[in-house]
């Protein structure tokens, strides 16, 4: 359930057209959360910059089959808004 809360609040789903790659990401300033996600599910962390150099954040990304599997596991617990986002990504053509 912890993962659902993090993805619900700070996450997103992306997918390439025509059934291409699938991605779950979570963006945070507190990297400990992202490192916990890496430990639980794999994936990687990248640093992201904004126009203000004092405001850095990091992003955890999980792709491919692992991302699809995690999406299936958490889907029943997602809000209607996030489920709609997930459905839109899945149906992209």
C-alpha positions as CSV (number, residue, x, y, z in Angstrom):
1,X,0.0,0.0,0.0
2,X,2.9,2.4,0.6
3,X,3.8,2.2,-3.1
4,X,0.3,3.0,-4.1
5,X,0.4,6.2,-2.0
6,X,3.7,7.3,-3.5
7,X,2.6,6.6,-7.1
8,X,-0.8,8.2,-6.4
9,X,0.7,11.4,-5.0
10,X,4.0,11.8,-7.0
11,X,3.9,9.3,-9.8
12,X,3.0,9.1,-13.4
13,X,2.6,6.6,-16.2
14,X,4.0,6.9,-19.7
15,X,3.8,4.7,-22.7
16,X,5.0,4.7,-26.3
17,X,2.6,4.4,-29.1
18,X,1.9,1.1,-30.8
19,X,2.5,-1.0,-27.6
20,X,6.1,0.3,-27.2
21,X,7.8,0.8,-23.9
22,X,5.9,1.4,-20.7
23,X,7.2,3.5,-17.8
24,X,6.3,4.4,-14.3
25,X,8.0,7.3,-12.7
26,X,8.0,9.0,-9.3
27,X,9.5,12.5,-8.8
28,X,10.7,13.6,-5.4
29,X,13.1,15.9,-3.6
30,X,13.7,13.3,-0.8
31,X,15.8,10.7,-2.5
32,X,15.4,8.1,0.3
33,X,11.9,7.3,-1.0
34,X,13.3,6.7,-4.5
35,X,16.1,4.5,-3.2
36,X,13.4,2.4,-1.4
37,X,11.5,2.0,-4.7
38,X,14.7,0.9,-6.4
39,X,15.3,-1.7,-3.6
40,X,11.7,-3.0,-3.9
41,X,11.2,-3.0,-7.7
42,X,14.5,-2.1,-9.5
43,X,14.7,0.7,-12.0
44,X,16.9,3.7,-11.7
45,X,17.2,7.3,-10.3
46,X,18.1,10.3,-12.3
47,X,18.6,13.9,-11.1
48,X,16.5,16.5,-12.8
49,X,17.1,20.3,-13.0
50,X,14.7,23.2,-13.1
51,X,15.3,26.7,-14.3
52,X,16.3,27.5,-10.7
53,X,19.6,25.8,-9.9
54,X,18.7,25.7,-6.2
55,X,15.7,23.5,-6.9
56,X,16.9,20.0,-7.9
57,X,14.7,17.0,-7.8
58,X,15.2,13.3,-8.6
59,X,13.1,10.9,-10.6
60,X,12.8,7.1,-10.2
61,X,11.9,5.2,-13.4
62,X,10.8,1.7,-13.9
63,X,10.3,0.4,-17.5
64,X,9.2,-2.6,-19.5
65,X,7.8,-5.8,-18.0
66,X,8.6,-4.8,-14.4
67,X,6.7,-1.5,-14.8
68,X,3.7,-3.4,-16.4
69,X,3.7,-5.9,-13.5
70,X,3.8,-3.2,-10.9
71,X,1.0,-1.3,-12.6
72,X,-1.2,-4.5,-12.6
73,X,-0.5,-5.1,-8.9
74,X,-1.4,-1.5,-7.8
75,X,-4.2,-0.8,-10.2
76,X,-7.1,-2.0,-7.9
77,X,-5.9,0.6,-5.3
78,X,-5.5,3.6,-7.5
79,X,-7.9,6.6,-7.6
80,X,-10.2,7.0,-10.6
81,X,-8.0,9.8,-11.9
82,X,-4.8,7.6,-11.8
83,X,-6.7,4.6,-13.3
84,X,-7.8,6.8,-16.1
85,X,-4.2,7.9,-16.7
86,X,-3.1,4.3,-16.7
87,X,-5.9,3.3,-19.1
88,X,-5.0,6.1,-21.5
89,X,-1.4,5.0,-21.6
90,X,-2.4,1.4,-22.2
91,X,-4.7,2.3,-25.0
92,X,-2.2,4.6,-26.8
93,X,-1.9,3.7,-30.5
